[in-house]
Amino acid sequence: MAKFPDKRARVCLFFRTLFRMRYKVTLVNVECLNQPGSKLVWPTHMAVIDPMLVFSELYKYPLQPFVDERFFGNKVFRSILKVFDSISVPNLRKSRNGLEQAKQLNNLCLASLQAGKTVIFYPSGHCTSDGKESLGGRNMAHTMAQIMPDETRVIGVKIRGLWGSCTSRYGRKGTPPIFPTMFTNLWKLFVPRRKVTMEFEDITDLVRSWQGLEKTEFNHNLEEYYNSKGIDEPKTR
C-alpha cells in the first residue's frame, strides 16, 4: 500500500493542484536534489509567487525555508510555516542588532546543514525589479559558501516565465501583495496557462571555486551565473 503523504507534502500538493490550473511548470534536472547529504538551494526571485510554486512542485523534498518574519505575524501563515520547519528572518536593516541577528541566522543555517537538511533561501532576498537577478550587498550566500560543511551540495535554480506576470514587479514601483493580486487576477484561469521553467543545477564546484573572494566579487559571480541566459522575455498574460 502506498504511504500517505505527510502533512508538509499534503499542503504542497494542495497548492500544486491550484497552481497547475494557471501554470504549466517544467522541472529541468531536478534529479540533482536526490544526491545524499545536506544541500543549499538558491533560486532566482522573479516574482512573489515563485517560492510557493517551488514548494508546491518540490513536494517530495523536505525543504527548510528562511522566511521573512512578517509572515509569522499572521496566524494562518504561521501555522503553515511551522509545518515546513521554517526559520524566521528579521529585517536586518531595521534592527539595531542586525549584525548579531545575521550571525544567528548563519549559525541556524549551518546547524541545519550539519544535521543533513536541505535549506532553501533566496540569495538576492527580494524580487527582481528589472528582470535581472541582483544580490547587491547581501551577505548570506557569501557567508554560507565559506562555512558550509564539506559534504554540502549547492543547487542553483533558474526560474523563467514569471517576469512580466501580475505577481512580478514588471511595470510596478514596488512588490505586489501576493494574495490580493492573485484574487484580482482570477480571470486568468480562463486563458492559456503560463509556461514556467525551473532549471536545477549542482553548482557546488563553482561556488567552492569562489571561496575566499570578497563579498562584492562573490555576489557579482553569482549574478553572472543567474543572468547568463539574459533577461527573460516579459509576458503579461
Beta strands, then each sheet from edge to edge (+ up, - down):
strand 1: 23-28
strand 2: 39-43
strand 3: 63-68
strand 4: 87-89
strand 5: 118-120
strand 6: 153-160
strand 7: 194-202
sheet 1: 1+ 7+ 6- 2- 5- 3- 4-
end
